[in-house]
Amino acid sequence: MKKSINFKTILGVIILVIVSVMVVFLGYRVIITSIEVPGKLSSISAAAVNLNHNETTLKQVKKVDYDTMKYGYMDGLMVAQMDELDKVYEHEQMEDIRAVNDLTAMSERTADKIAYEKLKAEREEKARKAKLAAEQAEAAKRLQAQQANLDNSAFVDTGSGDTAAKGGRKGAPVYAESHGESLGKFVVTAYCTCKICCGIYSGHNRTASGTVPTSNRTIAVDTDVIPFGTRVVINGQVYVAEDRGSAIVGKRIDMFFMTHAEATRWGKKTVEVFLAD
């Protein structure tokens, strides 16, 4: 019996020692934890208190203004700096918008100007063509009138009978200061518009090329040798190939005169013919 009591006593002491050690250990851990994480226990306790908040507690909550919500709890200098940065950013945005608007307006003005210039050019070109057409029509009308007057005034009777040279025009001689290459020597005769010289073509007052025969200018040629419109120099004087005849073949030239008497005086000559410059 004595032996049994001693065993229970020993067991109780052992349990007491173990419990004491555990209490000491847990207390030590709580102290260490509170030192390592400051405010952790108070935060937990504050959260626990907030879980049990009531209407009175809500009324005590401090109201937060816009700047505090936007920037947090900053000092006045930092808030001012943030406001200044916002103003700069907004100004840059506005400048970008203005630049885009200016470019758009400039593009529209440029397009309008190009369209206007194109329309203006088209109108000016149309007006120029109309003016040119009117001038050409007026020039043709004047030429036609001049030609009609020329036909009437140039038709003159310079003789009688078969030697009457009806038609032609008296021209002033044109002398060449120089000449081109030589075409060789030609037999040069003379003619007028009389029946002896022109036969059935007498008095027509037109050359084979359509011009009015003019003294000191018109010559009849073989167009295979000297084409119509060619200017040549004969004895230092300039003549133009404007007529032809059945007897004028090869190196033959027939020079026009106003009267049969003048043509007879010329007679027949062999001269060197040059191209005019």
Residue pairs with C-beta under 8 A, 6 or more apart in sequence:
33 40
33 41
34 40
34 41
50 57
67 79
70 82
71 78
71 79
71 82
74 82
150 169
150 212
151 205
151 212
154 167
154 168
154 169
154 205
154 212
155 166
155 167
155 203
155 205
156 165
156 166
156 167
156 168
156 258
157 164
157 165
157 166
158 164
158 165
158 166
158 192
158 258
158 259
158 260
159 165
159 194
159 259
159 260
159 261
162 194
162 195
162 196
163 194
163 195
163 196
163 260
163 261
164 194
164 195
165 192
165 193
165 194
165 197
165 258
165 259
165 260
166 193
166 194
166 202
166 203
166 205
167 193
167 203
167 204
167 205
167 212
167 213
168 192
168 193
168 205
168 212
168 213
168 214
168 215
168 256
168 258
169 212
169 213
169 214
169 215
170 214
170 215
170 216
170 258
171 214
171 215
171 216
171 217
172 216
173 216
173 237
174 216
174 217
174 237
174 238
175 236
175 237
175 238
176 233
176 236
176 237
176 238
176 276
176 277
178 277
179 233
179 274
179 275
179 276
179 277
180 274
180 275
180 276
180 277
181 274
181 275
182 272
182 273
182 274
182 275
183 225
183 226
183 232
183 273
183 274
183 275
184 251
184 272
184 273
185 251
185 270
185 271
185 272
185 273
186 251
186 252
186 253
186 270
186 271
186 272
186 273
187 251
187 252
187 253
187 268
187 269
187 270
188 234
188 252
188 253
188 254
188 255
188 266
188 268
188 269
188 270
188 271
188 273
189 252
189 253
189 254
189 255
189 266
189 267
189 268
190 254
190 255
190 256
190 257
190 262
190 263
190 264
190 266
190 267
191 197
191 198
191 220
191 245
191 254
191 255
191 256
191 257
191 263
192 198
192 256
192 257
192 258
192 259
192 260
192 262
192 263
193 202
193 203
193 204
193 205
193 213
194 202
194 260
195 202
196 260
197 260
197 263
198 204
205 212
205 213
206 212
206 213
207 213
207 218
207 220
207 242
207 243
208 220
208 228
208 242
208 243
208 244
209 228
209 229
209 241
209 242
209 243
211 218
211 242
213 242
213 243
213 256
214 256
215 256
215 257
215 258
215 262
216 237
216 239
217 238
217 239
217 240
217 242
217 256
218 239
218 240
218 242
218 243
218 255
218 256
219 232
219 234
219 239
219 240
219 241
219 242
219 243
219 253
219 254
219 255
219 256
220 241
220 242
220 243
220 244
220 245
220 248
220 253
220 254
220 255
220 256
221 230
221 241
221 243
221 244
221 248
221 252
221 253
221 254
222 244
222 248
222 249
222 250
222 251
222 252
223 241
223 244
225 250
225 251
226 232
226 241
226 253
227 241
228 241
228 242
229 240
229 241
229 242
230 240
230 241
230 275
231 238
231 239
231 240
231 241
231 275
231 276
232 238
232 239
232 240
232 241
232 273
232 274
232 275
232 276
233 239
233 273
233 274
233 275
233 276
234 253
234 255
234 271
234 273
235 271
238 276
239 255
243 254
243 256
245 254
247 254
248 254
253 273
255 263
255 266
257 263
257 266
